Amino acid sequence: MSPDSSTVLDCTGMQCPLPVVKTAQAMKRLEPGEILELLATDPGVEPDMKAWSSRTGNELVEVRKDGDVFHVLLRRT
Amino acid sequence: MTELWRGDAEGKVLYVQTHGISDPGRCATPFFLAAAAAAMEVEVAIYFTMYGPQLLRKDVVDKIGPKGDRGQPLSYFIDQATSLDVRLLVCQPSLELNDLELADLIDGVEMIGGAAFNEMAMQADAVVSF
């Protein structure tokens, strides 16, 4: 499902605000158009990533839950 | 002279922390939220007033934490916020209330006054107080 070129950021086991903070830092290292796949178990990650992407102008491509792990795909704009 | 807001971000959030060391469970949340806001590319400051300046004491930040001896010390949450350019502000009367001087506090804390605080509050998109 994930594009081959995506960078994976594993934030499983981390609590707010670390997934948000680490996502912001990781996205800054990507080129426009590149995808970040965030893995997180924080139950608030979906609303957090909606808010974060809306605020920063990056694209929230997909949020998928696989067991306890959320897979969040974000495209750097 | 200390600038009020730098103005290089789309939004501004000002947090106000009034709680001190007597209630450690209330010490870290403003730093969490400030870090999350800073990660949203928003300009963020935390103003420490009433008992709040106690949380910035050099001799306190490694000795208390929101869950006592379990979990991270307060300094961990402060560093997380300041590494994202969250600014820490105090005013002189609050330092006096707590018998503190700026030199007693961790590095990087900025001194402002009541007029500057009010102006920052009026310019901010949100003011969140604890």
N, CA and C atoms of all chains as a GROMACS GRO file, in nm:
protein
  621
    1MET      N    1   0.083  -0.121   0.000
    1MET     CA    2   0.000   0.000   0.000
    1MET      C    3   0.086   0.125   0.000
    2SER      N    4   0.194   0.120   0.080
    2SER     CA    5   0.279   0.239   0.088
    2SER      C    6   0.363   0.252  -0.039
    3PRO      N    7   0.379   0.375  -0.087
    3PRO     CA    8   0.467   0.392  -0.203
    3PRO      C    9   0.609   0.347  -0.166
    4ASP      N   10   0.677   0.291  -0.264
    4ASP     CA   11   0.812   0.239  -0.239
    4ASP      C   12   0.907   0.346  -0.188
    5SER      N   13   0.883   0.467  -0.232
    5SER     CA   14   0.980   0.573  -0.202
    5SER      C   15   0.959   0.635  -0.064
    6SER      N   16   0.858   0.583   0.012
    6SER     CA   17   0.826   0.656   0.135
    6SER      C   18   0.931   0.634   0.243
    7THR      N   19   0.947   0.737   0.324
    7THR     CA   20   1.031   0.731   0.443
    7THR      C   21   0.942   0.689   0.558
    8VAL      N   22   0.988   0.596   0.638
    8VAL     CA   23   0.906   0.549   0.751
    8VAL      C   24   0.958   0.611   0.880
    9LEU      N   25   0.864   0.665   0.958
    9LEU     CA   26   0.898   0.721   1.089
    9LEU      C   27   0.822   0.640   1.193
   10ASP      N   28   0.895   0.568   1.274
   10ASP     CA   29   0.831   0.479   1.373
   10ASP      C   30   0.816   0.551   1.506
   11CYS      N   31   0.692   0.589   1.537
   11CYS     CA   32   0.663   0.655   1.666
   11CYS      C   33   0.576   0.564   1.752
   12THR      N   34   0.579   0.433   1.727
   12THR     CA   35   0.497   0.344   1.809
   12THR      C   36   0.546   0.350   1.954
   13GLY      N   37   0.448   0.350   2.045
   13GLY     CA   38   0.482   0.358   2.188
   13GLY      C   39   0.502   0.499   2.239
   14MET      N   40   0.507   0.596   2.150
   14MET     CA   41   0.529   0.735   2.196
   14MET      C   42   0.396   0.803   2.220
   15GLN      N   43   0.397   0.895   2.316
   15GLN     CA   44   0.276   0.970   2.349
   15GLN      C   45   0.287   1.113   2.298
   16CYS      N   46   0.170   1.177   2.292
   16CYS     CA   47   0.162   1.318   2.258
   16CYS      C   48   0.259   1.398   2.346
   17PRO      N   49   0.336   1.492   2.295
   17PRO     CA   50   0.332   1.543   2.159
   17PRO      C   51   0.439   1.484   2.068
   18LEU      N   52   0.505   1.374   2.110
   18LEU     CA   53   0.621   1.328   2.032
   18LEU      C   54   0.589   1.291   1.888
   19PRO      N   55   0.479   1.217   1.859
   19PRO     CA   56   0.455   1.188   1.718
   19PRO      C   57   0.441   1.314   1.632
   20VAL      N   58   0.378   1.416   1.688
   20VAL     CA   59   0.361   1.540   1.612
   20VAL      C   60   0.496   1.610   1.592
   21VAL      N   61   0.572   1.616   1.700
   21VAL     CA   62   0.701   1.685   1.693
   21VAL      C   63   0.795   1.614   1.596
   22LYS      N   64   0.801   1.481   1.607
   22LYS     CA   65   0.892   1.405   1.520
   22LYS      C   66   0.846   1.406   1.375
   23THR      N   67   0.715   1.406   1.354
   23THR     CA   68   0.664   1.417   1.217
   23THR      C   69   0.704   1.550   1.155
   24ALA      N   70   0.687   1.657   1.233
   24ALA     CA   71   0.723   1.790   1.180
   24ALA      C   72   0.871   1.794   1.143
   25GLN      N   73   0.955   1.738   1.228
   25GLN     CA   74   1.099   1.739   1.200
   25GLN      C   75   1.131   1.653   1.078
   26ALA      N   76   1.068   1.536   1.070
   26ALA     CA   77   1.096   1.445   0.958
   26ALA      C   78   1.048   1.504   0.826
   27MET      N   79   0.935   1.570   0.826
   27MET     CA   80   0.880   1.628   0.702
   27MET      C   81   0.971   1.738   0.649
   28LYS      N   82   1.036   1.810   0.741
   28LYS     CA   83   1.126   1.916   0.696
   28LYS      C   84   1.244   1.860   0.617
   29ARG      N   85   1.277   1.734   0.642
   29ARG     CA   86   1.392   1.674   0.573
   29ARG      C   87   1.354   1.618   0.437
   30LEU      N   88   1.223   1.613   0.405
   30LEU     CA   89   1.180   1.559   0.276
   30LEU      C   90   1.176   1.668   0.170
   31GLU      N   91   1.183   1.624   0.046
   31GLU     CA   92   1.164   1.715  -0.068
   31GLU      C   93   1.014   1.725  -0.096
   32PRO      N   94   0.970   1.836  -0.154
   32PRO     CA   95   0.828   1.846  -0.192
   32PRO      C   96   0.786   1.727  -0.279
   33GLY      N   97   0.668   1.671  -0.250
   33GLY     CA   98   0.617   1.556  -0.323
   33GLY      C   99   0.649   1.423  -0.258
   34GLU      N  100   0.752   1.421  -0.175
   34GLU     CA  101   0.788   1.295  -0.109
   34GLU      C  102   0.688   1.262   0.002
   35ILE      N  103   0.679   1.132   0.030
   35ILE     CA  104   0.581   1.080   0.126
   35ILE      C  105   0.652   1.033   0.253
   36LEU      N  106   0.590   1.066   0.366
   36LEU     CA  107   0.634   1.012   0.495
   36LEU      C  108   0.527   0.915   0.544
   37GLU      N  109   0.570   0.798   0.587
   37GLU     CA  110   0.477   0.706   0.651
   37GLU      C  111   0.507   0.706   0.801
   38LEU      N  112   0.411   0.756   0.876
   38LEU     CA  113   0.422   0.761   1.022
   38LEU      C  114   0.354   0.639   1.081
   39LEU      N  115   0.423   0.569   1.168
   39LEU     CA  116   0.364   0.459   1.243
   39LEU      C  117   0.348   0.504   1.387
   40ALA      N  118   0.225   0.496   1.440
   40ALA     CA  119   0.202   0.546   1.575
   40ALA      C  120   0.094   0.464   1.643
   41THR      N  121   0.105   0.454   1.774
   41THR     CA  122   0.002   0.386   1.854
   41THR      C  123  -0.075   0.484   1.942
   42ASP      N  124  -0.034   0.610   1.944
   42ASP     CA  125  -0.107   0.712   2.020
   42ASP      C  126  -0.249   0.722   1.963
   43PRO      N  127  -0.352   0.697   2.047
   43PRO     CA  128  -0.488   0.695   1.992
   43PRO      C  129  -0.536   0.829   1.938
   44GLY      N  130  -0.465   0.937   1.969
   44GLY     CA  131  -0.505   1.068   1.918
   44GLY      C  132  -0.438   1.106   1.788
   45VAL      N  133  -0.368   1.011   1.725
   45VAL     CA  134  -0.284   1.050   1.612
   45VAL      C  135  -0.366   1.096   1.491
   46GLU      N  136  -0.484   1.037   1.470
   46GLU     CA  137  -0.560   1.077   1.350
   46GLU      C  138  -0.607   1.223   1.358
   47PRO      N  139  -0.677   1.263   1.465
   47PRO     CA  140  -0.712   1.405   1.471
   47PRO      C  141  -0.589   1.496   1.477
   48ASP      N  142  -0.483   1.449   1.542
   48ASP     CA  143  -0.362   1.532   1.548
   48ASP      C  144  -0.304   1.555   1.409
   49MET      N  145  -0.297   1.449   1.330
   49MET     CA  146  -0.237   1.464   1.197
   49MET      C  147  -0.328   1.542   1.102
   50LYS      N  148  -0.460   1.531   1.123
   50LYS     CA  149  -0.552   1.616   1.044
   50LYS      C  150  -0.526   1.762   1.075
   51ALA      N  151  -0.515   1.792   1.204
   51ALA     CA  152  -0.491   1.931   1.245
   51ALA      C  153  -0.354   1.979   1.197
   52TRP      N  154  -0.253   1.893   1.213
   52TRP     CA  155  -0.117   1.933   1.178
   52TRP      C  156  -0.106   1.959   1.027
   53SER      N  157  -0.163   1.868   0.947
   53SER     CA  158  -0.149   1.884   0.802
   53SER      C  159  -0.229   2.005   0.754
   54SER      N  160  -0.347   2.023   0.811
   54SER     CA  161  -0.428   2.138   0.772
   54SER      C  162  -0.356   2.270   0.806
   55ARG      N  163  -0.294   2.273   0.922
   55ARG     CA  164  -0.226   2.396   0.967
   55ARG      C  165  -0.100   2.423   0.886
   56THR      N  166  -0.024   2.317   0.854
   56THR     CA  167   0.105   2.338   0.789
   56THR      C  168   0.097   2.333   0.637
   57GLY      N  169  -0.021   2.293   0.584
   57GLY     CA  170  -0.035   2.289   0.438
   57GLY      C  171   0.021   2.164   0.374
   58ASN      N  172   0.064   2.068   0.454
   58ASN     CA  173   0.106   1.939   0.397
   58ASN      C  174  -0.017   1.850   0.378
   59GLU      N  175  -0.004   1.751   0.287
   59GLU     CA  176  -0.122   1.671   0.252
   59GLU      C  177  -0.130   1.543   0.334
   60LEU      N  178  -0.245   1.522   0.396
   60LEU     CA  179  -0.271   1.396   0.465
   60LEU      C  180  -0.331   1.302   0.361
   61VAL      N  181  -0.252   1.203   0.320
   61VAL     CA  182  -0.294   1.116   0.210
   61VAL      C  183  -0.385   1.005   0.260
   62GLU      N  184  -0.349   0.945   0.372
   62GLU     CA  185  -0.425   0.829   0.419
   62GLU      C  186  -0.395   0.804   0.566
   63VAL      N  187  -0.499   0.759   0.638
   63VAL     CA  188  -0.478   0.707   0.773
   63VAL      C  189  -0.538   0.568   0.776
   64ARG      N  190  -0.458   0.469   0.808
   64ARG     CA  191  -0.504   0.330   0.810
   64ARG      C  192  -0.464   0.270   0.943
   65LYS      N  193  -0.557   0.193   1.002
   65LYS     CA  194  -0.525   0.129   1.129
   65LYS      C  195  -0.504  -0.019   1.106
   66ASP      N  196  -0.391  -0.068   1.150
   66ASP     CA  197  -0.356  -0.210   1.135
   66ASP      C  198  -0.329  -0.264   1.275
   67GLY      N  199  -0.429  -0.332   1.334
   67GLY     CA  200  -0.415  -0.371   1.474
   67GLY      C  201  -0.414  -0.246   1.560
   68ASP      N  202  -0.312  -0.233   1.642
   68ASP     CA  203  -0.301  -0.115   1.728
   68ASP      C  204  -0.222  -0.002   1.664
   69VAL      N  205  -0.172  -0.026   1.544
   69VAL     CA  206  -0.080   0.072   1.484
   69VAL      C  207  -0.150   0.151   1.374
   70PHE      N  208  -0.144   0.282   1.388
   70PHE     CA  209  -0.192   0.370   1.281
   70PHE      C  210  -0.078   0.391   1.180
   71HIS      N  211  -0.112   0.378   1.053
   71HIS     CA  212  -0.018   0.412   0.944
   71HIS      C  213  -0.070   0.540   0.881
   72VAL      N  214   0.006   0.645   0.891
   72VAL     CA  215  -0.038   0.776   0.841
   72VAL      C  216   0.055   0.816   0.726
   73LEU      N  217  -0.003   0.836   0.609
   73LEU     CA  218   0.078   0.880   0.495
   73LEU      C  219   0.060   1.030   0.476
   74LEU      N  220   0.171   1.099   0.472
   74LEU     CA  221   0.171   1.245   0.456
   74LEU      C  222   0.261   1.282   0.339
   75ARG      N  223   0.213   1.372   0.254
   75ARG     CA  224   0.294   1.417   0.141
   75ARG      C  225   0.344   1.559   0.168
   76ARG      N  226   0.473   1.578   0.157
   76ARG     CA  227   0.532   1.711   0.174
   76ARG      C  228   0.492   1.799   0.056
   77THR      N  229   0.443   1.916   0.084
   77THR     CA  230   0.406   2.006  -0.025
   77THR      C  231   0.512   2.113  -0.045
   78MET      N  232   1.643   4.513   2.338
   78MET     CA  233   1.504   4.505   2.382
   78MET      C  234   1.441   4.376   2.330
   79THR      N  235   1.363   4.314   2.416
   79THR     CA  236   1.293   4.190   2.377
   79THR      C  237   1.185   4.223   2.276
   80GLU      N  238   1.180   4.146   2.169
   80GLU     CA  239   1.070   4.162   2.074
   80GLU      C  240   0.946   4.101   2.136
   81LEU      N  241   0.829   4.144   2.090
   81LEU     CA  242   0.708   4.077   2.135
   81LEU      C  243   0.694   3.950   2.052
   82TRP      N  244   0.620   3.953   1.943
   82TRP     CA  245   0.616   3.836   1.854
   82TRP      C  246   0.711   3.860   1.738
   83ARG      N  247   0.774   3.753   1.693
   83ARG     CA  248   0.866   3.768   1.579
   83ARG      C  249   0.788   3.791   1.450
   84GLY      N  250   0.669   3.730   1.442
   84GLY     CA  251   0.584   3.756   1.326
   84GLY      C  252   0.622   3.680   1.201
   85ASP      N  253   0.706   3.577   1.215
   85ASP     CA  254   0.747   3.502   1.096
   85ASP      C  255   0.667   3.373   1.078
   86ALA      N  256   0.561   3.355   1.157
   86ALA     CA  257   0.477   3.235   1.143
   86ALA      C  258   0.333   3.276   1.118
   87GLU      N  259   0.253   3.180   1.070
   87GLU     CA  260   0.113   3.211   1.037
   87GLU      C  261   0.028   3.236   1.160
   88GLY      N  262   0.059   3.167   1.268
   88GLY     CA  263  -0.024   3.181   1.387
   88GLY      C  264   0.060   3.206   1.510
   89LYS      N  265  -0.005   3.250   1.615
   89LYS     CA  266   0.064   3.275   1.742
   89LYS      C  267  -0.022   3.222   1.856
   90VAL      N  268   0.039   3.144   1.945
   90VAL     CA  269  -0.032   3.096   2.063
   90VAL      C  270   0.049   3.134   2.186
   91LEU      N  271  -0.020   3.192   2.282
   91LEU     CA  272   0.042   3.230   2.409
   91LEU      C  273  -0.017   3.144   2.520
   92TYR      N  274   0.067   3.069   2.589
   92TYR     CA  275   0.024   2.991   2.704
   92TYR      C  276   0.060   3.067   2.831
   93VAL      N  277  -0.022   3.051   2.934
   93VAL     CA  278   0.003   3.115   3.062
   93VAL      C  279   0.006   3.004   3.169
   94GLN      N  280   0.116   2.994   3.239
   94GLN     CA  281   0.129   2.892   3.345
   94GLN      C  282   0.135   2.963   3.480
   95THR      N  283   0.038   2.931   3.566
   95THR     CA  284   0.033   2.995   3.698
   95THR      C  285   0.072   2.899   3.809
   96HIS      N  286   0.084   2.770   3.778
   96HIS     CA  287   0.111   2.670   3.882
   96HIS      C  288   0.260   2.652   3.905
   97GLY      N  289   0.296   2.623   4.029
   97GLY     CA  290   0.436   2.604   4.064
   97GLY      C  291   0.466   2.463   4.108
   98ILE      N  292   0.566   2.451   4.192
   98ILE     CA  293   0.618   2.319   4.227
   98ILE      C  294   0.530   2.243   4.326
   99SER      N  295   0.431   2.310   4.386
   99SER     CA  296   0.350   2.240   4.486
   99SER      C  297   0.254   2.141   4.422
  100ASP      N  298   0.232   2.150   4.292
  100ASP     CA  299   0.137   2.061   4.225
  100ASP      C  300   0.202   2.009   4.098
  101PRO      N  301   0.297   1.912   4.111
  101PRO     CA  302   0.376   1.869   3.996
  101PRO      C  303   0.294   1.817   3.879
  102GLY      N  304   0.177   1.761   3.908
  102GLY     CA  305   0.093   1.710   3.799
  102GLY      C  306   0.050   1.819   3.702
  103ARG      N  307   0.061   1.944   3.745
  103ARG     CA  308   0.023   2.054   3.656
  103ARG      C  309   0.144   2.121   3.592
  104CYS      N  310   0.263   2.063   3.610
  104CYS     CA  311   0.383   2.137   3.567
  104CYS      C  312   0.414   2.120   3.419
  105ALA      N  313   0.379   2.006   3.358
  105ALA     CA  314   0.435   1.976   3.225
  105ALA      C  315   0.343   2.003   3.108
  106THR      N  316   0.212   2.000   3.130
  106THR     CA  317   0.119   2.009   3.017
  106THR      C  318   0.139   2.133   2.930
  107PRO      N  319   0.161   2.251   2.989
  107PRO     CA  320   0.184   2.366   2.900
  107PRO      C  321   0.303   2.344   2.806
  108PHE      N  322   0.404   2.272   2.852
  108PHE     CA  323   0.520   2.246   2.766
  108PHE      C  324   0.484   2.146   2.656
  109PHE      N  325   0.401   2.043   2.687
  109PHE     CA  326   0.356   1.949   2.582
  109PHE      C  327   0.283   2.024   2.473
  110LEU      N  328   0.186   2.103   2.518
  110LEU     CA  329   0.100   2.168   2.420
  110LEU      C  330   0.177   2.272   2.339
  111ALA      N  331   0.269   2.340   2.405
  111ALA     CA  332   0.351   2.438   2.334
  111ALA      C  333   0.438   2.369   2.230
  112ALA      N  334   0.491   2.251   2.263
  112ALA     CA  335   0.574   2.177   2.167
  112ALA      C  336   0.489   2.136   2.046
  113ALA      N  337   0.368   2.088   2.073
  113ALA     CA  338   0.281   2.048   1.962
  113ALA      C  339   0.246   2.168   1.875
  114ALA      N  340   0.219   2.282   1.937
  114ALA     CA  341   0.188   2.402   1.859
  114ALA      C  342   0.308   2.445   1.776
  115ALA      N  343   0.426   2.440   1.834
  115ALA     CA  344   0.546   2.480   1.760
  115ALA      C  345   0.569   2.386   1.641
  116ALA      N  346   0.536   2.258   1.658
  116ALA     CA  347   0.549   2.164   1.548
  116ALA      C  348   0.450   2.193   1.437
  117MET      N  349   0.346   2.270   1.467
  117MET     CA  350   0.247   2.312   1.366
  117MET      C  351   0.290   2.441   1.298
  118GLU      N  352   0.415   2.476   1.316
  118GLU     CA  353   0.472   2.596   1.252
  118GLU      C  354   0.402   2.723   1.300
  119VAL      N  355   0.366   2.720   1.426
  119VAL     CA  356   0.304   2.835   1.492
  119VAL      C  357   0.408   2.894   1.587
  120GLU      N  358   0.404   3.025   1.603
  120GLU     CA  359   0.494   3.089   1.699
  120GLU      C  360   0.434   3.075   1.839
  121VAL      N  361   0.516   3.034   1.934
  121VAL     CA  362   0.463   2.997   2.065
  121VAL      C  363   0.547   3.057   2.177
  122ALA      N  364   0.479   3.108   2.279
  122ALA     CA  365   0.547   3.152   2.401
  122ALA      C  366   0.467   3.105   2.521
  123ILE      N  367   0.537   3.083   2.631
  123ILE     CA  368   0.471   3.050   2.758
  123ILE      C  369   0.510   3.159   2.858
  124TYR      N  370   0.409   3.219   2.918
  124TYR     CA  371   0.430   3.324   3.017
  124TYR      C  372   0.407   3.264   3.155
  125PHE      N  373   0.505   3.276   3.241
  125PHE     CA  374   0.500   3.218   3.376
  125PHE      C  375   0.472   3.328   3.475
  126THR      N  376   0.357   3.319   3.541
  126THR     CA  377   0.321   3.423   3.637
  126THR      C  378   0.266   3.355   3.763
  127MET      N  379   0.235   3.435   3.865
  127MET     CA  380   0.197   3.380   3.996
  127MET      C  381   0.306   3.282   4.040
  128TYR      N  382   0.273   3.152   4.059
  128TYR     CA  383   0.376   3.056   4.105
  128TYR      C  384   0.454   2.993   3.991
  129GLY      N  385   0.413   3.025   3.869
  129GLY     CA  386   0.475   2.962   3.752
  129GLY      C  387   0.627   2.972   3.744
  130PRO      N  388   0.687   3.088   3.779
  130PRO     CA  389   0.833   3.098   3.765
  130PRO      C  390   0.911   2.995   3.846
  131GLN      N  391   0.848   2.938   3.951
  131GLN     CA  392   0.918   2.833   4.029
  131GLN      C  393   0.960   2.716   3.940
  132LEU      N  394   0.883   2.692   3.832
  132LEU     CA  395   0.911   2.576   3.747
  132LEU      C  396   1.036   2.595   3.664
  133LEU      N  397   1.086   2.716   3.656
  133LEU     CA  398   1.203   2.743   3.571
  133LEU      C  399   1.331   2.751   3.652
  134ARG      N  400   1.321   2.725   3.783
  134ARG     CA  401   1.442   2.732   3.866
  134ARG      C  402   1.543   2.625   3.826
  135LYS      N  403   1.669   2.670   3.813
  135LYS     CA  404   1.776   2.575   3.777
  135LYS      C  405   1.780   2.457   3.871
  136ASP      N  406   1.755   2.483   4.001
  136ASP     CA  407   1.767   2.376   4.100
  136ASP      C  408   1.638   2.295   4.117
  137VAL      N  409   1.542   2.318   4.027
  137VAL     CA  410   1.414   2.247   4.036
  137VAL      C  411   1.389   2.157   3.915
  138VAL      N  412   1.432   2.201   3.798
  138VAL     CA  413   1.385   2.137   3.673
  138VAL      C  414   1.421   1.989   3.662
  139ASP      N  415   1.529   1.948   3.726
  139ASP     CA  416   1.564   1.805   3.722
  139ASP      C  417   1.511   1.728   3.841
  140LYS      N  418   1.448   1.799   3.934
  140LYS     CA  419   1.406   1.732   4.059
  140LYS      C  420   1.257   1.704   4.065
  141ILE      N  421   1.180   1.768   3.977
  141ILE     CA  422   1.037   1.735   3.977
  141ILE      C  423   0.996   1.691   3.837
  142GLY      N  424   0.884   1.620   3.833
  142GLY     CA  425   0.827   1.578   3.705
  142GLY      C  426   0.679   1.558   3.725
  143PRO      N  427   0.602   1.551   3.616
  143PRO     CA  428   0.457   1.543   3.632
  143PRO      C  429   0.411   1.417   3.703
  144LYS      N  430   0.491   1.311   3.698
  144LYS     CA  431   0.452   1.187   3.765
  144LYS      C  432   0.549   1.153   3.878
  145GLY      N  433   0.608   1.254   3.937
  145GLY     CA  434   0.698   1.229   4.048
  145GLY      C  435   0.823   1.156   4.002
  146ASP      N  436   0.857   1.049   4.072
  146ASP     CA  437   0.978   0.974   4.039
  146ASP      C  438   0.961   0.885   3.916
  147ARG      N  439   0.836   0.867   3.874
  147ARG     CA  440   0.812   0.785   3.755
  147ARG      C  441   0.812   0.876   3.633
  148GLY      N  442   0.873   0.833   3.526
  148GLY     CA  443   0.869   0.912   3.403
  148GLY      C  444   0.975   1.020   3.401
  149GLN      N  445   0.964   1.106   3.303
  149GLN     CA  446   1.068   1.205   3.274
  149GLN      C  447   1.060   1.324   3.371
  150PRO      N  448   1.176   1.386   3.397
  150PRO     CA  449   1.174   1.509   3.478
  150PRO      C  450   1.122   1.627   3.396
  151LEU      N  451   1.088   1.731   3.467
  151LEU     CA  452   1.037   1.852   3.401
  151LEU      C  453   1.133   1.905   3.296
  152SER      N  454   1.264   1.894   3.321
  152SER     CA  455   1.362   1.948   3.226
  152SER      C  456   1.346   1.885   3.088
  153TYR      N  457   1.306   1.757   3.084
  153TYR     CA  458   1.286   1.690   2.955
  153TYR      C  459   1.179   1.762   2.873
  154PHE      N  460   1.069   1.800   2.939
  154PHE     CA  461   0.958   1.864   2.868
  154PHE      C  462   0.992   2.008   2.832
  155ILE      N  463   1.068   2.073   2.919
  155ILE     CA  464   1.112   2.210   2.888
  155ILE      C  465   1.203   2.207   2.765
  156ASP      N  466   1.300   2.114   2.764
  156ASP     CA  467   1.393   2.107   2.651
  156ASP      C  468   1.320   2.074   2.521
  157GLN      N  469   1.220   1.986   2.531
  157GLN     CA  470   1.143   1.950   2.412
  157GLN      C  471   1.078   2.075   2.352
  158ALA      N  472   1.024   2.160   2.437
  158ALA     CA  473   0.958   2.281   2.388
  158ALA      C  474   1.059   2.383   2.337
  159THR      N  475   1.165   2.407   2.414
  159THR     CA  476   1.258   2.514   2.373
  159THR      C  477   1.338   2.472   2.250
  160SER      N  478   1.357   2.342   2.228
  160SER     CA  479   1.428   2.299   2.107
  160SER      C  480   1.347   2.329   1.982
  161LEU      N  481   1.217   2.353   1.999
  161LEU     CA  482   1.129   2.390   1.888
  161LEU      C  483   1.104   2.542   1.887
  162ASP      N  484   1.189   2.614   1.957
  162ASP     CA  485   1.183   2.761   1.960
  162ASP      C  486   1.066   2.817   2.040
  163VAL      N  487   1.009   2.739   2.128
  163VAL     CA  488   0.911   2.794   2.222
  163VAL      C  489   0.985   2.888   2.317
  164ARG      N  490   0.932   3.008   2.335
  164ARG     CA  491   0.996   3.107   2.423
  164ARG      C  492   0.935   3.103   2.561
  165LEU      N  493   1.018   3.128   2.661
  165LEU     CA  494   0.976   3.125   2.801
  165LEU      C  495   0.988   3.266   2.857
  166LEU      N  496   0.877   3.318   2.908
  166LEU     CA  497   0.870   3.458   2.952
  166LEU      C  498   0.832   3.467   3.098
  167VAL      N  499   0.893   3.561   3.168
  167VAL     CA  500   0.854   3.590   3.307
  167VAL      C  501   0.845   3.742   3.324
  168CYS      N  502   0.783   3.784   3.434
  168CYS     CA  503   0.784   3.926   3.466
  168CYS      C  504   0.838   3.946   3.608
  169GLN      N  505   0.888   4.065   3.633
  169GLN     CA  506   0.958   4.093   3.759
  169GLN      C  507   0.871   4.072   3.884
  170PRO      N  508   0.746   4.120   3.885
  170PRO     CA  509   0.668   4.100   4.008
  170PRO      C  510   0.648   3.953   4.043
  171SER      N  511   0.636   3.868   3.940
  171SER     CA  512   0.621   3.725   3.969
  171SER      C  513   0.749   3.666   4.024
  172LEU      N  514   0.863   3.716   3.976
  172LEU     CA  515   0.989   3.669   4.034
  172LEU      C  516   0.997   3.711   4.181
  173GLU      N  517   0.958   3.834   4.209
  173GLU     CA  518   0.962   3.882   4.347
  173GLU      C  519   0.868   3.804   4.438
  174LEU      N  520   0.752   3.771   4.385
  174LEU     CA  521   0.655   3.693   4.464
  174LEU      C  522   0.717   3.563   4.513
  175ASN      N  523   0.803   3.506   4.427
  175ASN     CA  524   0.865   3.377   4.458
  175ASN      C  525   1.009   3.391   4.511
  176ASP      N  526   1.047   3.516   4.544
  176ASP     CA  527   1.184   3.543   4.592
  176ASP      C  528   1.290   3.489   4.496
  177LEU      N  529   1.270   3.516   4.370
  177LEU     CA  530   1.363   3.468   4.267
  177LEU      C  531   1.423   3.585   4.191
  178GLU      N  532   1.540   3.560   4.132
  178GLU     CA  533   1.599   3.654   4.036
  178GLU      C  534   1.616   3.579   3.904
  179LEU      N  535   1.629   3.655   3.796
  179LEU     CA  536   1.643   3.592   3.665
  179LEU      C  537   1.760   3.494   3.665
  180ALA      N  538   1.866   3.526   3.740
  180ALA     CA  539   1.984   3.438   3.744
  180ALA      C  540   1.955   3.303   3.810
  181ASP      N  541   1.845   3.293   3.885
  181ASP     CA  542   1.809   3.165   3.947
  181ASP      C  543   1.744   3.070   3.847
  182LEU      N  544   1.706   3.124   3.731
  182LEU     CA  545   1.628   3.046   3.635
  182LEU      C  546   1.719   2.986   3.528
  183ILE      N  547   1.668   2.885   3.460
  183ILE     CA  548   1.742   2.824   3.350
  183ILE      C  549   1.771   2.929   3.242
  184ASP      N  550   1.872   2.901   3.161
  184ASP     CA  551   1.913   2.996   3.057
  184ASP      C  552   1.802   3.014   2.955
  185GLY      N  553   1.797   3.132   2.900
  185GLY     CA  554   1.708   3.158   2.787
  185GLY      C  555   1.574   3.217   2.825
  186VAL      N  556   1.547   3.231   2.954
  186VAL     CA  557   1.419   3.290   2.994
  186VAL      C  558   1.424   3.440   2.969
  187GLU      N  559   1.316   3.493   2.910
  187GLU     CA  560   1.312   3.636   2.877
  187GLU      C  561   1.223   3.710   2.976
  188MET      N  562   1.264   3.830   3.009
  188MET     CA  563   1.188   3.915   3.100
  188MET      C  564   1.098   4.009   3.018
  189ILE      N  565   0.970   4.009   3.050
  189ILE     CA  566   0.881   4.108   2.990
  189ILE      C  567   0.805   4.178   3.102
  190GLY      N  568   0.716   4.268   3.069
  190GLY     CA  569   0.635   4.335   3.170
  190GLY      C  570   0.488   4.319   3.138
  191GLY      N  571   0.405   4.377   3.224
  191GLY     CA  572   0.261   4.361   3.210
  191GLY      C  573   0.205   4.419   3.082
  192ALA      N  574   0.261   4.530   3.037
  192ALA     CA  575   0.211   4.587   2.912
  192ALA      C  576   0.246   4.497   2.795
  193ALA      N  577   0.368   4.445   2.797
  193ALA     CA  578   0.411   4.356   2.688
  193ALA      C  579   0.325   4.229   2.687
  194PHE      N  580   0.297   4.176   2.807
  194PHE     CA  581   0.212   4.056   2.813
  194PHE      C  582   0.075   4.084   2.751
  195ASN      N  583   0.015   4.195   2.790
  195ASN     CA  584  -0.118   4.226   2.736
  195ASN      C  585  -0.116   4.248   2.586
  196GLU      N  586  -0.010   4.312   2.539
  196GLU     CA  587   0.000   4.334   2.395
  196GLU      C  588   0.019   4.201   2.322
  197MET      N  589   0.102   4.113   2.379
  197MET     CA  590   0.119   3.981   2.317
  197MET      C  591  -0.012   3.904   2.316
  198ALA      N  592  -0.089   3.915   2.424
  198ALA     CA  593  -0.218   3.845   2.432
  198ALA      C  594  -0.314   3.897   2.325
  199MET      N  595  -0.313   4.029   2.306
  199MET     CA  596  -0.405   4.086   2.206
  199MET      C  597  -0.363   4.051   2.064
  200GLN      N  598  -0.232   4.036   2.043
  200GLN     CA  599  -0.185   4.001   1.909
  200GLN      C  600  -0.195   3.851   1.879
  201ALA      N  601  -0.205   3.769   1.984
  201ALA     CA  602  -0.204   3.623   1.964
  201ALA      C  603  -0.336   3.576   1.904
  202ASP      N  604  -0.332   3.462   1.836
  202ASP     CA  605  -0.454   3.400   1.785
  202ASP      C  606  -0.525   3.323   1.895
  203ALA      N  607  -0.450   3.280   1.995
  203ALA     CA  608  -0.511   3.210   2.108
  203ALA      C  609  -0.426   3.233   2.232
  204VAL      N  610  -0.494   3.248   2.346
  204VAL     CA  611  -0.427   3.254   2.475
  204VAL      C  612  -0.487   3.141   2.558
  205VAL      N  613  -0.401   3.054   2.607
  205VAL     CA  614  -0.447   2.937   2.682
  205VAL      C  615  -0.384   2.946   2.820
  206SER      N  616  -0.468   2.947   2.923
  206SER     CA  617  -0.407   2.968   3.054
  206SER      C  618  -0.436   2.852   3.147
  207PHE      N  619  -0.337   2.821   3.228
  207PHE     CA  620  -0.342   2.710   3.323
  207PHE      C  621  -0.323   2.762   3.464
   0.00000   0.00000   0.00000
